[in-house]
Amino acid sequence: MSTAWVDLVPPYHNFNHGTDVLLQVAQYALVFGAAELLTPLDVLGLGVAALGHDVSHPGLNNAFQVNSASELALRYADVAVLEAHSAAVVGTLVRDRQLLLGLSDKDFRRCRLIICASILGTDMSTHFKTMERLTKFNDAAPWTAEGGGAAKRDALEAEERKFVCDVLLHTADVSNPARPWDLCKKWSDLVMDEFFRQGDKLCDKEALLGLPISPNCNRASTSQAGCSIGFSDFIVKPLFCQVARMLPGLEGTAVACLASNREKWVDAKDAEASAAAAPAAGAPEDGAKREDTAFDAAGDESPGGARLGDDGAATTVRERRGTRAVRGRFTMSWPRAIVPERGSARRGRSERSSPVPT
Ligand SMILES: [Zn+2]
């Protein structure tokens, strides 16, 4: 049997990830009480969105799409390219397979609204805006109506319930560092594999053009532990701490896992440092120092922006180069750009952009 299909299925962004995220939002809804804030129709839309939020993902992130002027990037005008693509594919499947048959027109429109908005909300370039709104939402705590159950739900406007769905899917999507260690590590291995495969492609492109391999995509110089710690500290922990204000049960579970997993990643990073100090066969040589990760502090939504990885590495969301410190120990290392093969004008634009592994 041909195994060519293996190369067509990304190691991380595949059906397993979709199923896993679906199970996560189901847990938030049914175990941690989020369903009390939502209507059954909202929960239905959220579930469909969770399962399909990365459908047809090519394993090459938004930055790659934009910088290479891919067909998808052109189709979606460089904006939330992969999220828009997945939302479109889900919409087509829902229509052609009549997955929501039986809903009234009004309910169908509401369900589609939840599906599309939640999927687009997984674009990491919107993360910081989501955090800002979530903080204000939690401060207002509109769900704290007396009586619980329907009273909680009735206290929320339809727009607020839609926002809750956005937050739940986004949270589930980046939840890997907040899972029990075995799962956390397995998902991390898979997502790093996907990043490195992208890096290999970048290497091919860049080698031809005399450019260095992009940070975080370079399997010889990227620190998995460093990426994981940075992603957890900078993105996942603040998000879960906010979501736990809405769903307090997450405090003793996901947030606790984040802390214990961080200790393991720190140990792993120390081991990496020790290995680097005493190079062995297969370890990176001098000049291939392992880097942490690259994060953008502001989460730009510029059309040319890219997204953070769903599970662990970094992104560029604005045009930058060079290296600068950000919030303590992490380093923002902005890679040189992918320069497309065609067109000098196009080349000039891309040289100011930065490819990232997501
Ligand atoms: Zn995802």
Boltz pocket constraint, residues with backbone or C-beta under 6 A from the ligand:
constraints:
  - pocket:
      binder: B
      contacts: [[A, 17], [A, 21], [A, 53], [A, 54], [A, 122], [A, 173], [A, 310]]
      max_distance: 6.0
